[in-house]
């Protein structure tokens, strides 16, 4: 038994280490390939994201399509590390990703449409995640655009935590540790070109995050699913802590917050405690960006810190301040009641909030942007 247990622990450790290495490899591949794109795509990315509103909705739309904020933020970290976009332009993308990731739990809640008694609670649980991130963006986005609050704080923190000395930096702006991938990544880049390398990196990244989240879900939750609510939701601090820990390990807030919907729908967990778990999950999901930024450029590390600060600020407002903490829950309950009475409201909300509005605003913002250079480039 002991030998079998030791072998199980060893095999799991090897799987985790290999998954993390492939994850770091994907970041290196994306950063290197984007760094090679000195024109075309890299310039387009930089130009488009210069408008903070476009960046916000790109983050929202891409995450809604991928259903993974971890993937979006990791790609953004790699892009910042390559120098294709600045830290300032990347921050709205991360904010948008935080809203986009909530689509998973909302869609799951709409699957209860045929169950009259459970539908209202399910929608309330699913959209509480939405309202937490939407309200946090409404508070921080205008402050960031006007005063660069998160950018400045993250830059100070990044400069203060130099644990390793910076060594020779490649095109991706990375630190020495990632040089273990240099031979392989350079060969892939030179053999297949930057476009293929970028796509290959994105595929590896997405596969790693999905694999790690599902695999660790089975280990963490699989055997304790029946008594999950009794262990996790005894008080608000435990709910918050478990949300943070489980999401940190599973690297998927979409997965962990989706666990909450059936528990609230069936009345096993009150929405207030479920919301506290969700806030913890929002902190836990920042681990992925921090991992992606390890040994990358100062700007990439700063962006990962921005992601953490964004969610911490939301938690300070809606977890630690009693009156404010009731607002997202109230809005979620209201959405649940309205959706129960008019079923199409829930589907219209998902369609408009996550797809039509972001796509429309991106389209019109780009159209306006394309007309601006006429005056600027005019010569005497």
N, C-alpha and C positions, 0 to 999 in steps of 0.2 A: 504493500500500500504506500509506504513511504517513498519507494523507488518510483512508483507510478505518479505520485504527487509531485516529486522532484522533476520528473520528465515533463509533466504538464506545465509546471511553472517555467521550466527552461524553454519549452517550445513556444509558450505565450510570450516570453521575453524576447525571443528571437524574432517572432512575428511583429511585435511592437517596434523593435529596433529597425528592422528592415522597412517597415511602413514609414517610419520617420525619415529614414535615409532617402527613400524614394520621394517622399514629400519635399525634402530639401533639394533633391535633384531636380524636381519639377520647377521649383522656384528659380534655381540656377539656370535652367534651360530657357525659361521665359524671360528672365532678366537679360541674359546674353543675347537672345534673338532680337528682343526689342531694342537693345543697345546697338545692334548691327543695322537696324532700320533707320539710318540717318535721315532719310527722306521718306516721302509717301506716308505709310501708316503711322510712323512715330510722330511726324509733324501734324498729321490729322488728329491724333489723340491729344496732342498738346493744345492744338487750336480749339478743338471742340470743348475740352474740359476747362478752358479758360473762363467760360461762363459758369459760375457756381450753380445756377439753376439747372443747366444741362447736366453738370456732373451729378447733382442730387438725383435727378430722374434717370440718368444712366445707371447709377447704382441700384435704384429701386427696380427698374425694369429688368436689368440683367439678373438680379437676384431672384426676382419673381419667376423668371423663365428657368433658371438653374435650380431654384428652390434650395439654395445654399449660400448663406452670407459668408461662410468660411471660404468658399471658392472665390467669390467676388473680392473679398478683402485680401486674400492671398495673391490673386492676380494683380490687384492694385499695388500691393507692397512690392511685387516684382517689377512692376512698371515704374514705380518711383525709384527703386534701386537702380534701374537702368538709366535713369535721367530723362526718360521720355516725357514725364509730367512732373510738375513740382509738388512739394508737400501741400502747398496752399490749394492747388487745384484738385488734389486727391482727397482732401478731407470731405467735401460734399458727397463724393462717391461712396465713402464709408458710411456716412449718415444715411444715404439712400438705401444702402445695403441692409441697414438695420431695420428699415421699414419693409423692404422687399421680402426678408426672410420670414415675416409673419404670415405670409400667404398660406403656408403649409397647414398650420393649425386652424386657420379660418376655413380652408377647403374641407378639412376633416370634419369640422363642426357642421358644415352644410350637408354632410352625408347622413345626418340624423333627421333630415327633413320629413321622413315618413313616420317618425316617432313623435307624436304630439307632446307627450309629457317631458321628453328629454331634449327636444330641439332648442327651446329657449335657453336652457342652461348651457347647452353645447356651444351655441353661437356666442353667448356671453363669455365663456371660457376662451374660445378661439380668438375673439376680437379684443380681449383685454391685453393681449400681447401687442396687437396693432396699436391700440391707443397709448400704451406706454411709450412706444418708439415714436409715434407721430407727435405726441405732446413734447417729448424730449427734443425732437428736431425743431418744432415750432419755437421752443425756448432758445436753443443753442445756435440754430442756423443763422438768424439775423445778427446775433452777437458775433459769430465767427466771421461772417462776411464783412462786417463793419470794423471789427476790432482785432480779429485774428487771435482770439482768446486761447483756443485749444492749440493752435500752431505754436504760439510763443511758449506756453507752459511745457508742451511736449519737447520742444527744442532744448529748453533749459534742463529738463529731466534727462534727455538723451545725452547731453554733453556732460552731465554729472555722473553717469553710470558707466563710464568707460572701464569695463572690467579687463578687457584685453587691449593691448596696444594695436593701433592700426598698422597693418603691414602693406606690402605691395597690393594695390587695388587693380582689378581687371576692369573690363568694360562694364560689367554688371555692378561695379561699385561694392563688391563684397569683401569680406575679411578673409583672413588666411585659411580658416577651417574648411571653407567650401572648395579650396584648391584640390581636395581629394577627388572632385568631379571634373577637374579641368581637362584632363586628357579625353575623357568620354564626351563631354559637352562640346569641346572644340572640334572633335572628329565629326559628331552629328551635325554641327553647324556648317562645317566646311563641305561635308558630303551631301547634305540635303537642303541647305539654304535656311535662311531665317524664318520663312513662313512655315515650313514643315516643322522646324524646331519649336516654334511658338505653339503650334497646334499640338505637337507631341507632348510638350510640357503641360499644356492645359488638360489634356486627356489623363496624363499620369496624376496630376494634382486632383482632379475630380474623382478619379478612381480610388486614390489613397484616402481621401476624406470620407467617401461613401463606405469603403471597406472598413476603415478604423471605426467609424460610428456604429455600423451594424454589428461588427464583431465584438466590440466592447459593450454594446447594448446587451448582447446575449450573456456576457460574463457578469455585468453589474446588475441587470434587471431580471434576466431570464428566470432564475430560481426564486427570486423574492417578489415576483409580480403580484402574487395573491395577497401578500401582506405589505405591499408597497406603501399604500396610503397610511397604514398604522405606524410605519417606521418613519416616514418622511414628514408627515403633516401634524405632528403633535403640538408644535407652536410655530410662530411666524419666523423665528430665528432658525429653527431647524429646517423649515421649508425653504427658506432663502439659502441656507448653507448646502442643503442637498442639491438644490437646483444648480448652484455654482459648481459643486464637486462633480456631479454626474456629467454636466455639460463640458466641463474642463477636460474630462477624460474622454468622453465620447466625441468631442469636437463637432457637435451639431446641436444648436439650439432648436432647430426645426424638429429634430427627433425627440428631444426631451420634453419640449413644450407640447408636442402632440400627444404625449402620454397623459397629459392633464385633462384633455377634452373629455374622454370617456368617463373619467373619475368624477368630474363635475356634472356631466350629463346624467349620470346615474345616482347622483346625490351622495356619493361616498366622501367627497371633499367639497368644502365651501369655496366659492369663487374667490373670496378674500385671501384664503391661504394658498389657493392655486396661483393667484397673482403674485404672491410673495415668492413662490417657487420660480415663477417666470422671470422675476427681476434677478434672482440669483443666476438663472440660466443665461441671462443677458451679459452678466459679468464673465461667466464661464466660457462663453463663445469667443471672447477676446484672446484666449490662449492661442488659437490657431494663427492669428495675425502676428502675435508675439513670437511664435515658433518660426513662422515664415521670415520674420525680420532678423532672426539670429544671424550674426556675422555678415549682415548686409550693410548698406550705407547708413550714414547718420539720418538721412531723410526717411529711409524705410523704417528704421527703428522708431523715429518720431511719429510716423503714421500709425504704427502698431500701438504706441502709447496714446495717441489721439483716440483710437478705437476704445481703449480701456477707459480713458477719461470721459468720453462721451457717455458710456454706459454707467460709470460711477456717478456722474452728475445726475443722470436720470434716477438712479437709486437714492441719492441724497434727497432729491425732491419728493419722490413718490413712495419711499419706504420709511425714511426717517422723519419726515414732516407729516404729522397725523392728518391734518385737514386736506392737504394735497393728495395724500395716498388714496383718498376716497374718489377722486375725480376719474381716473381711468376705469375703476370698477363700476362707477355710476354710469359712465358712457357705454361700457360693455353690456351692462344689464339693460340699458335703454335700447341698444341695438338688438339684443336678444328678444325683447318684447315686440319691437317694431317688425322684426323679421318673422316672428311667429305669426303675427297678424297678416303680414303681406310677404309671402314666401319669396317673391321675386326680388325683394329688396336686398337680400343677402348675396344673391348671384350678381345683381347689378352693382353692388358695392365692390365685389372682387374684380369685376370686369372694368369698371371705371377707375377705381383707385390704383390698381396694380398694372393696368395695361393701357387703356385708352387715354387717360389724362397724362401719364408720363410720356407716351409716344407722341401725342399731339403737341405737348409743350416742347419736347426735344425738336420736333419737326419745325415748328414755327420759330423757335429760338435760333436754329441753324439758318433758317431762311433770312431772318433779320441780320444775323452775323455776316452772311455772305454779301449783304448790300453795303456794309460799313466801309470796307477798304477803298471804295471808289473815291471818297473824299481824302482819305489819309494818304493814298499813294499818288495823288495828283502832283505833278511837278510844275514849277514855275516856268 
